[in-house]
Amino acid sequence: MLYAGMDTGTYPGKPVMEAIWELSNIYWTGMYLDSPAPAVGEIAVTKPRNGHNRMGGVGAHPVGGWMNGWFDLRPVWGLLPIYWGQQAPTNADGPIDLRVQIAVANAEDAAVKATSAGLPQGSVIYLDWEAGSPPVKEGREYCSAWFHRLAELGYRPGVYCHPPSSFAFREECPGLYVWNVNVLPASAGGITIVDGKVELATPPIDSTDGEPPDRDAIARQWRINVERPAGGPIAGFPDIDTDVAVVRNPAFPESGNQPVEVRGGPVVGAPGTTDRLGAFAVRRGKAVRVTWSPGAATLDADLDGSVSTASLNPFAPMSALTDWLAGLALWDNGDDRTWHVHTFRHAVSGAWQEFNVPESDTVLIDPLAGVVIARRQGGAPEVFVHDRQAADIAGSRWDEATRTWTDPDHLRAPAGPVAPFVLRTNGLAALSRKTGLLDLFWVSSDSVPRTSFSLGPGNWSDSFAIGDLLVRAHPMTNLAPCSPGPDLIEVPFIGRRDGDPKLRLYSTPWTAASLWGTTREIGGGAVPLEPSSRIAATSRSPEFLDVFVIGRDGMLYNTFLTTATGVWTALRRIGGTPRKLAHIVTACCQGAGDVEVLAVARDGSVWATHWDSALLDYVPMERLTLLDLV
């Protein structure tokens, strides 16, 4: 199944949109933010058209109708928020000021408009880039600056463009969501009236009719300026552009989708049993695993996702231990918006067995935050999710006696809910530093890392902020807590100190002697960081702790802590990265001379490197071709 969509410049009004919902197969619509407001110092416009209701909300100018779209149409409709930005000088429409400072101003305007229009933090906003040819250098720089500034303001970047541009823009921004314009011939279908309802065709997003497609776009505009159907059942049905998507709500792709239609998905790794690393990935909604040792990758035939009934969410973070994988999957009830935690366990026999965490009437899982699986030292696995309805964290424990997961329930501390204000885009993290103890971490709505600890299942402390309250995590970064032993924790993240214009790599330490200490910059400040990329940390021995990050150049960097001195090294490029990386998904080790790093490139390929104790360095990254997108 694919989801039919529409976009039209003028808001038809709530009654017409309600009629379209009732009398058509259209699930989602484009939603134009008033844009772009004139920026200070912007060059004078020269094109006949220079935005979408550009002056809306400026002075006495009225806001556009679509600015009410989220209030009027959610939660029934899916929405795709659109921001008209600067354009290539060769484009028929403007404005055309591609300087970086204008990009920053436009992104800030987009965030203000999104907030005014009711879009929650974490919504994807799609920058409208009209040019059909690959972007020139100035165009890439403008869009990259817009993407990065928007992400820093808490909204996820997307782009509307032709395939040649989306291929280029993915190299500029990890995790970019793409809505392609790629017109199909008349044979693809159009709008018809069937049994008194309007029916839009839903051609494949990767159809090769038209331009060579971007197979990883989540939506495609495939016909422009389609006239309203004659004799249709909906009064006021507008002329529209026709669209199709693999997601129900492009503002939150993870909230409802068709996993089988998405060729990629999350990747995560864990220490192997006989090999150094087990790499898990979601492909077409199914779990696959590759075991890897340097120079040798093997498909794990025992994890046969093709026979699994689980359809895993391709946009929701998942988590793994050596013998467990946890992801979010659809229930087999036809509902594409209700997700549950689905786990795979590696049995002694070698087979992978599947277990569902029970459904709960009181926990509505937020797929944006994903799922985290962790094991207390000496204990059973536990999973944690964010409840988007209660705005709290919920958990479930594995019961070995019954071989089932407990009913998910909200974590409770003496003062009440453990985490009432979770910044969803940062996700959750957990670790166990000694027997029976589990620490849980997240970023709160004030962008400050917080934690709660548990001395036993169901027994949680009140949560509290850690480190320097003036150092705030970037909205798209993750926390990467790591412990080399029972008396030390480090919590690295990418963030910014209030008043400092530069994003830096920070870590907040905990010691048994001093408890939580002051957040400090680590790795030096010489390497510009990619804040939208995930980071990872591991401890190879009680003496050392390693952190891995991606630079703005897309390359892999490492810094390590010598615990005896408390000194971090300067960030150093490692791994001979052959592709620009998107995320570091795992760093793990099974001994002082055994460190593995797993990463995903911006084209979706998966790469690994490891520490070579003979070379005293990390070897060039190796591609795990068995996980290539097909």
N, C-alpha and C positions, 0 to 999 in steps of 0.2 A: 504494500500500500504506500502511495505517496500522497502528500497533502496539497490540494489545490489552493492557490493564493491569488491575490489581486493587489494592484496598487493604482492609485488615481490621485491626481494633484489636489483636487478639491474634496474636502470632507463631505460625504453625502448626507450626514446627519444621523443621529442615533436611530430614529425610526426606520430609515432605509436600511441601515446596517443590520438591525434586528430582523428585518424581512429577508435580507440576503442570507443571514444565518439559517433562518427557518426554511427557506425555499431554494437552497442551493447546496452544492457540495464543497463550498469554499470554507476553509478552516482558518485562514489568516490573511492579514492585509498589511500593506505598507502603511507607515504612519510618519508623515513629514513634520519634523521639528522646524519652527521658523528659523531660517538660516541662509547665509551666515550674517550675523549682525556686523555692521562695519567696524573694523578694528582701527585702533589709533595708529596713524601713520600709513594706513593701507593706500596703495596707489589707486587713482581714480578709475572707476569702471568704464569700460568702452564697449562692452558686448550688449546686445539687445535684451538679454535675460541674464540676471546675476544672482540667482538664488531662489529660494522658495519662501515667499512672504518675508523677505529679508528684513524688513523694518518692523515686523511684528513684535510688539512689546517695547519698542523703542519710543520714548516720549509718549505721545498720544496715539500712536499707531496701534490698532487692535491686533490681538494675537490671532493666528490662523485657526481654522476649525479643527485641524488634526491635533492641535495642542490639548484638546479635550478627549482625544481618542482613548487613552489609557483609562481615564475615569469612566468613560461611557461604555467601553466594550469588554474590559477585563472583568472576571476571569474567563468569560465564554470564548471570546475571540483570541487567537494568537496574533501578536503584533510584531512588526519589523520596523523599529525606529530608524528614520533616515535623516542624516544631516548633510545638507548640500554644502560642500566646501569649495575651496579654490579649484580652478580647473587648468588644464594645459592651455598654453597660449594659442595653440592651433585649434582648440575646441570652439564650436559655434557659440557656446554660452560661457559666461564668466561667473564670478570674477577670476582674475588670473595672477594674483600676487602670491607667488610660491615661496616667499621667504620664510625661514624657520620661525621667526617671531610672530608672523601672521598665523602659522600653523598652531602655535601654542595658544594664541588668542582665540582662534576658532575652536580648539578643543575645550578651552575654558568656557566659551559660549555654549558649546554643545552640552557640557555638564550642567550649566545653569538652566538651559532650556529643558533638559531631561528631568531635572529635579522639579521644575515648575510644572511639567506635564505629568508628574506623578510616577515616573519610572523609578523603580527601586534600584538601589546600589547593586551592581553586578549585572544589570541589563546589558545586552550587546547593542551598541549603536553603530549603524552602518554608514560610513563616509561615502558620499556619492561622488565617484570619479568617472567622468563620462567618456574620456578619450578611448578610442578603440585600439590604438597602437600601444606597444610597451611604453611605460612612462620614461620620460627623460630624467636625467640626474636630479634636476630641481624638483620634479614631481615625486620621485622616490623620497627625497629628503623632506619635502612638505608632508607627505602622507606618513612617513615614519615618525616625524615629530608629533603629528596629530595623534597617531595611535598611542605613542608612549605617554604623552601628557594626559590623554583621556584615561588611560589605565591608572595613572597616578591619582586621578580624581575619583576612582572607584567604579568606573564603567568599563566594560570589556569592549575592545575595538573590533569592529567588523568593517567590511568594505563592499560597496556595489561597484562592479567594474566588469570589463571584458576579460576573458581568460588570459590573454597575454599580460595584462596588468596584475591579475591575482597571483600568477606564478612569481612575478617580481616582488610583489608586496609581501608574500609569505617569507621571503628572505629577509625582510626588514622587521618582522614582528612575529614572535613565537605565538602559536595558538590563535592566529587570526581567523575569524569567521568570514566566509565568503558567500556573497549573493552575486551570481554571475548574470550579466545580460548576454544572451546567446540565442539569437532568433532562429526559430525552426521554420521549415517550409510549411505551406498550407496543408500538406498531407499529415502533419502532426495532429490535426484536429483544431478545435476551437471551442466556441460556446454553443451549446445546443439546449433545447428544451425537451426534457424527458419526463413524462408522467407529471406534468405541471410544475417541474422544478428545473432551475438553471443548472446545467452540468458543464463544468470545465474539464477539458481533457487534462490528463496528468502524464505527459511524456517523460521518459527517463531523463534524469538530470545529466547523465553522462552520454546522452544520445550524440552520435557523431555527425548528425545532420547539423549544418551550420559551422561555426568555428570549431577547431579541435577543443574538446571540453576540458574544464577543470574538474577532474573526477572527485575531488574532495570538497567542492562547493556544497553548502548545505541547502542552497536555494538557487533557482534559475528563472530569470525572466525570459520567456520564450516567445512572446508575441507582444507587440507594442501598438497602442491606440486601437484596441478592438472595439468596434461599435456595439452598443447594447443590443441584446437579442430582440428581434421583432416579435411582438405578441407575447413577450415574456410575462410571468406572473408577478413581477416586482415593479411597482410604480416607482419611478425615480432611479432605476438602476443606471449607474453612470457608464460612460465609456471607460474602459479599464485597460491596463497592461495585464496580461495573464502570466501567472507564475506557478511554480511547483516547488515543493521542498521535501526533504526527508525528515523534517521536524514539524511539530504542531505549532510551536511558538518560537519563532526565530529570535526573540529577545532573550529567551532562556532555552537554548537548544536541548539541554539535558532534561528539561521538565517533561517532555513527551516526544517520542521519536520512534522510528522504525529501524531497530538495530541492523537488520539484515540488509538494509539499503546503504549502510555506511561501511566502507571497506577497512577503515582504520578504527582506532580506539585507544584506551589507556594502555600503558606498558608499565610493568613493575618487576623488580627482581628480588631475589632472596638467596642466601647462601645455599649451594647445592648439597646433596648428600654424597654422591660419588664424584660429581663435577664441581668446579669452583662456583658456578653461578647457575641459578635457574631463572630464566627470563620468561615472564608471563605477558601475554598480549591479548587484546580483544580484536578479532577480525571477523567482520560481518556478523557481529553480535555473539560470536562464540569464543570461548577461552582456548588458547593454544599455549604450549610451553616448549621452550627450547633450552636444553642443557648446554652449557658452554664451559670449555676449558680452552686456554690459548691454542688457536689453530684448529680447534675441533668443536663444531656445533652439531647437535643432534636433536631432531624433533622427538618430543616425548610422546610416544604412541599411546601411552596409558592415559593421557589427558585428551580424550577424543571429544572435542567440542561438537563435532558434527552429529553425534548421537545424543547430546545433552538437550534437555527440554528448555534450558535457561537461555533467554535472550538478554545478554548483558548490555547495559547502557554504554554506548560508545563515547559519551561526553562526560561521564562521572568518574572521578578518581577512584581507584581500587587499591588494595593493599595486600601484602603477602608476607608469610613466614616461610621457613624452609619447607614445611609440610602442609601449609594451608594457603588458600587464595580466597579473598573476599571481594565481591563486587556487587553492584546493584542490578537487579534483573526484574523483568516484568512478570506479574502474575499471569497465569494462563486463563484469564477471564475476559480477554478482549480489551481491557482498559490499558491504554498506552500512556497513562499519566501516574499510575500508582506503582511505586518501586519497593522492592523488598531486598534484604541482604541475602545473597546466595553464596554459599561457600563450597569449596572443593577441598577435600582432605586426602592426603597421600597415605594410603593404607600400607601396612607392613608387606602385604602381598605385591605391592607395586602399583596397584590400581588407584585411580582417583575416585573417591566417592563424593556424592553431592548431598548437601544438607541445606535446607531453607531455615532462616531465622523466622519464627512464626509471625504472621500478620498481627498487627495491633490496632485496635480502634482508637488508641490514645496517642499513637506515634505516627506522624506523617513525615516520611523520610524526605529530606532535602537533598536531591541529587547533586546540586551545585557543590556542596561540601564533601560529597562522596562518603566513603566508609574507611575506617581504620581498624585493622586487626592487630592485637598485641597479646603477649603472654607474660604474666607475672613469672618471675623466676621461681620455679618449683610449682607452678600452677597451670591452669587450663587456659586456652585462648579466650579472649573477649573481643567483641566488636563494638564500635562506637559510631554513631551517626548524629547529624543535626536534625532536629525536628522543626520543620519550617512552620508548623502550626503553633506550637507552644514556644518557639524561639528558645529552645533549650537542647541539651545534649542527652541522648538516650543510649543505653547499652544493653548487651545481652551476653551471657556466659555459656560456654560449652560445658555440658554435663556428661562426663565420660560414662557414668553408670547407666544412663538412659540413652546415650548417644544422640542427644538432641540439644538444641539451643533453647535457653530459657526465653520466656516471653520478653520482648524488649520493654524497658521501662526507663523513665527519666531518672537521671542521677540526682540524688538528694544529699544535701549537706545540712549541718545544723541550722544554718540561716535560711534554708530553702533551696531553690534551684541552683545547681552548680554553675551554670553558664547561661544567664538570661540574655546576654548581649554578644553574640558571636558574629564576627565579620565573615560572612559565608565564603567569600572568594579566597580566603587564606587557608581554609580547610582545618583539619584536626591533626594532631600528632600525639604519640604516646611512647613511653619507654618504661622499662623496669630496671632499676639499678641494683636491687638486691632482693632476696627471697621475700615473697609476699607483698612487695610494694609496687605500686603502679603510679606513674605521673602522667597526667593528661595536660596538653597544651593547646591553646588557640589564641587568636587575636580578637580583642573585644572591639566594640563599635567605636571606641576612641583611638583605635589603631595601636594600642599598647598590648604586648603579649601578656597572657594570664595563664594561671595553672591551678590545678587542684590535684591532691594526692590521695591515694587510697591505701589503707593498711590491710584491707581485706575486701572481698567482693561485697558491694553494696554499702561500703563504709567510706564516704568521701568527705574531704575537708571542705570548708568554705573556700571559694576561689579568691585569688588575690593577684594583683598586678606584680610583675617582676621587673627588676632593673630600673633604668632611668625612664621616668614617665615622660620626658621630653624627647625621647627617641621613639619614633613611630614607624611601624612596619609598613612597607609598601602594600597597597591593597591586593596585589596579585602575587606577592611572595608567599612562600611557605616557611613555617618554622621547622628546623631540622635538629631537634634535641638529640644529644648523644652523651653517653656516659662510659668512661673508661674503667669505672669501678664504683663501689658503693658510696664513695665520699666525694664524688665530683660529677656535676652535670654542666654541659655547655649548651646553650640554645642559640645557634646562629640564625640570622635572618638578614634580609636587605631592607634598609630603611633610611630615614633621614631625621636628623636632629632638628628640632624647631629652630628656624632662623638660618639653617645651613642649606644653600641651594643644591648641594651635591648628595646623591644617593651613595651610601657606603655599605660595606659589609660589617655587621655588628655581631657580637655575641654577649649573652648575659650568663654569668657563671653562678653556680651554686656549689658550696663546699660544706661538708659536715661541720667544720669549725666556725665558718662565718655566715652560713646560710646564703640567701640570695645577695649577690654583689651588684656593683655598678656596671651597666652596659658599656662596653668599650668597642671601639673600632678595631677590626682585625684585618690582616692581609695588606695593610698599607692602603694608600689612596690613589695609587698610580694607574690601576686598571679600571676603566669605565665598565660598569656592570650592566647586565641585561636584567632588569628587575622583574620582568614578566616570566622569566625562566625559573623553574624549580631548582632548588639547591639540595645538596645531600651531605651527610656527615657520617663518619664511622670511626671507631677506635680500634687500631691494630694491636694495641697492648696497653697496659696501665700507664705507660710512659708517653704515649702519643695519641693525639686526636686529629683527624684529617677532615677538612671541609672542602667541598668541590662546588664551583660556581661557573657560570657562563658569562663571558664578557660581551660587551656590545658588538664586538667583532664576530660573535658566534662561536668563539673558541672556548676550550675547556681549561680551567685554572684551578690550582690547588694551593691551600695554605695549611700548615699544621701547627699544632700546639705541643710544646714540650712541657708536660705537666709539672716536672720538677722545678722549672724556672718560671713557668707562667708566661712564656714568650711565644708569640705567634710569628711565623715566617711571613715574608712578603708573598703576595700572590705570584704564582709562576705558571706559565703556560705549559701544559702537558698533553701527551697523547697524540701529538701530530694530527690534530683533528682534520679529516679530509672534507667535511661538510660543515656548514653552519648549523649549530645545534639549537634545539628548541628547549629541551628540558633534560636535567639529570634526574633519572627516575630512581636510582639506587646506588648507594655505595655500601659495600659490606666486606667483611674479612673473616678468615678462619685461622688466623695466626699472625704473628708479628711481621712476617714477610709475605703476607698473602692479602692483598687489597684489590678488589674489583670495583669498577665503575661502569654503570650501564646508563646510556643516554639515547635520546631520540633526536634525530635531525629534523630540520624544518620541512623536509620532503617526506617525512614519515618513516624513513629507514632507521634501524636500530643498530647501535654501535657499542662496543665494549673495549675497555683497556684494563690493564692490571699492572701492579708493581712487579718489576723484575729485580730480584735481590742481587743478581749477578751484575746487571747494568747499573743498579742503584738509581733507577728511573722508571717512569711509566712508558710502556711500549706504545707504538702507533696504534690507534684505534682500529678495531677489526669489525667488519660489517657482519651482522647476523642475517644473512640473506634469506634464511628460512622464515623470517618475520617480515619480509618485504611485502608491501601492499600490492594486491593483485586485483 
